[in-house]
Amino acid sequence: MKPIFRGWIKTAFSMLATALLIGSAQAIWAQGPAPASTPQPDSEPDVQILKERVKQLEETVDELKRQIGLIGNTQKPAAAATTTNPSASTTSTAPGTTSSIPASIPGQSDTPNGESKFEVYGFAMLDTGFDFKSNNPDWYDVIRPTKLPSFRGEFDPEGKTYMGVRQSRLGVKYTAPTKYGELKTIFEFELFGTGADAGKTIFRIRHAYGELGHFGAGQYWTVFGDTDAYPNTFEYWGPNGLVWFRNVQFRWMPLKGRNSVTIGLEKPGASADQGNFADRIELQGVKPQLAWPDLTAHVRWDRGWGHIQLSGVLRSIKWKDLNNDGIDLSGSKVGYGGSFSSISTLARTMSDDFKLRSEPASRIT
């Protein structure tokens, strides 16, 4: 019970007792004072009854005051506990979900003011079409130039209908304020098989990433890319040659906000299409050696009209010849690259409008 309500109750009871006392007094005075010489045999019992009633009312008021005091003393420790840790019992759930996550993080104290947020999102998508020609059957539902036939009839017969749900997606996000900065986590998967699972409808992790304050770690979008510049597409793979890559990384964000700087150390990797040299025996023993992580960074300026982002990557690539044929094909190379990207307010507005119209109705946010 809040102090203002307790004050109102005390005032009400005090006014009630006062009114009763005044009423009793008026009843006494209404009879008028009896002359000293005139005996009043019937007045003494009435006065005595009124006194007993007044005494009972005073006892009732005292009892009510005592109970109000007990209630106030009981609620003071609870109010103090709530003030010490305002988020201790706060829970947040995403719309359409039944689970909840405590706002406070285990082992954490002195949590700053703020709200935690737990979000479940995703969609189920059927992708279907008719392929008049033919490409690699493991990549039947995307346009990937390196998987097109190298010669006519390589993937015959031509003309086929395909259906799949590999683009379906599900993810969860959790954010919470801490004394070290905002905590962000994301876990997201889809069903699009790649690599050894190419062509399969199979569980595939997209994001498994955590961020606390100015540091982040896990699998997330490469620092080198600009995910906001990705165009709207009808098929999964997107435009060819686009900087669109998720990688395992550790990132440092020394500057966040309207102007931001991000530096990352990412998992190294290299791929090559050997083409006509794929069957050369002397190349079978040549293996890659990736001793150092890739260094990536970007600088971004956000404004009301849009943003500009400059990105760069620096990497070391080595390959070792393990054949004992007297010819050493080992070597190394330093790789580097840059990227410039931007999006204007007009383009962003059109992009958001298209997403709202094309987003599946089953999406939960």
Buried (B, 14 or more C-beta within 10 A) or exposed (E): EEEEEBEEBBEEBEEBBEEBBEEBEEEBEEEEEEEEEEEEEEEEEEEEEBEEEBEEBEEBBEEBBEEBEEBEEEBEEEEEEEEEBBBEEBEBBBEEEEEEBBBBBEEBEEBEEBEBBBBBBBBEBEBEEEBEEBBBEEBBBBBEEEBBBEEEEEBEEEEBEEEBBBBBBBBBBBBBBBEEBBBBBBBBBBBBBEEEEBBBBEEBEBBBBBBBBBEBBBBBBBBBBBEBBBEEEEEBBBEEEBBBEBBBBBBBBEEEEEEBEBBBBBEBEBEEEEEEEEEEEEBEEBEEEBEEBBBBBBBBEBEEEBBBBBBBBEBBBBBBBEBEEEEEBEEEEEEEEEBEBBBEEEEBEEBEEEEEEEEEEEEEE
